[in-house]
Amino acid sequence: MIRHGSGPFVAGPVVERAMRVLLLKLMDPACKALSRLYRPEFPEDAKRLLFLRWKLPEEIAAIGESETVRSAVHQRTENFLRPFFPNFALTIIHTLEDPKDAPKAVWE
């Protein structure tokens, strides 16, 4: 289903809503995973990966904005977390893509 306004289709609000929903979906597992990944028994220089599988909303798939949503949430989340959690990487894959085609994790 695609939403229409008083004129041509407007993707902006749909994309913004999808970004919020994805970020909210990411927050709870990220909190749990980070608390486990950064326990004292793990070496400080160990690489940590948070892998999130995202159920792609039909609206986003229909308008072809999955990469826009994923990239924005991925970039901002990594930028926020990395100063506090060294050797951290995030990978977000959606349900309609083959895992071998998903973006690869990058540690900085």
C-alpha positions in Angstrom: 0.0 0.0 0.0 1.3 3.4 -0.9 0.1 6.6 0.7 -0.7 9.6 -1.4 -1.2 13.2 -0.3 -2.9 16.1 -2.1 -0.6 15.8 -5.1 1.9 13.3 -6.4 3.3 10.6 -4.2 5.5 12.0 -1.4 8.2 9.6 -0.3 9.8 11.8 2.4 7.3 11.1 5.2 7.3 7.4 4.4 11.1 7.2 4.5 11.3 9.3 7.7 8.8 7.0 9.4 10.7 3.9 8.2 14.0 5.3 9.6 12.3 5.9 13.0 10.9 2.4 13.1 14.2 0.8 12.1 16.1 2.8 14.8 13.6 1.8 17.4 13.9 -1.9 16.3 17.7 -1.5 16.6 17.8 0.1 20.1 16.8 -2.8 22.3 19.0 -5.5 20.7 21.9 -3.0 20.6 21.6 -2.4 24.3 21.6 -6.1 25.1 24.3 -7.0 22.6 26.7 -4.1 23.6 26.4 -5.0 27.3 27.4 -8.6 26.4 30.1 -7.7 23.9 31.9 -5.4 26.2 32.2 -7.5 29.2 35.6 -7.4 31.0 36.5 -10.9 30.1 36.8 -10.1 26.4 40.1 -8.6 25.1 39.9 -4.8 24.5 41.2 -5.2 21.0 38.5 -7.8 20.0 36.3 -6.8 17.1 32.6 -6.7 17.9 29.7 -7.0 15.4 26.0 -6.2 15.8 24.1 -8.0 13.0 20.5 -6.9 12.6 18.0 -8.5 10.3 15.2 -6.0 9.3 11.8 -6.8 8.0 11.5 -4.4 5.0 8.2 -2.5 5.0 6.2 -3.0 1.8 6.0 0.7 1.3 9.8 1.1 1.3 10.3 -1.8 -1.0 7.6 -0.5 -3.4 9.3 3.0 -3.7 12.8 1.6 -3.8 14.1 3.4 -0.7 15.4 0.5 1.3 19.0 1.6 0.9 18.3 5.2 1.8 16.6 4.1 5.1 19.3 1.5 5.9 22.2 3.7 5.1 21.0 6.7 7.2 20.2 4.6 10.2 23.5 2.6 9.9 25.7 5.6 9.5 24.1 7.6 12.3 24.1 4.7 14.7 27.7 3.8 14.1 28.7 7.4 14.4 26.9 7.7 17.8 28.2 4.4 19.3 31.8 4.1 18.1 33.3 6.8 20.4 31.9 4.8 23.4 32.4 1.3 22.0 35.8 0.8 20.2 36.2 -1.9 17.6 32.4 -1.9 16.9 30.7 -2.5 13.6 27.1 -2.7 12.6 25.5 -4.6 9.7 21.8 -4.2 8.8 20.3 -6.6 6.3 16.7 -6.7 5.2 14.6 -9.7 4.6 14.4 -9.3 0.8 18.1 -9.5 0.2 20.5 -12.4 0.1 23.0 -12.3 3.0 25.9 -12.6 0.6 24.8 -9.4 -1.0 24.4 -7.4 2.2 26.8 -4.6 3.1 29.9 -5.9 4.8 30.9 -4.8 8.3 33.7 -2.2 8.5 35.8 -1.6 11.6 37.7 1.7 11.9 
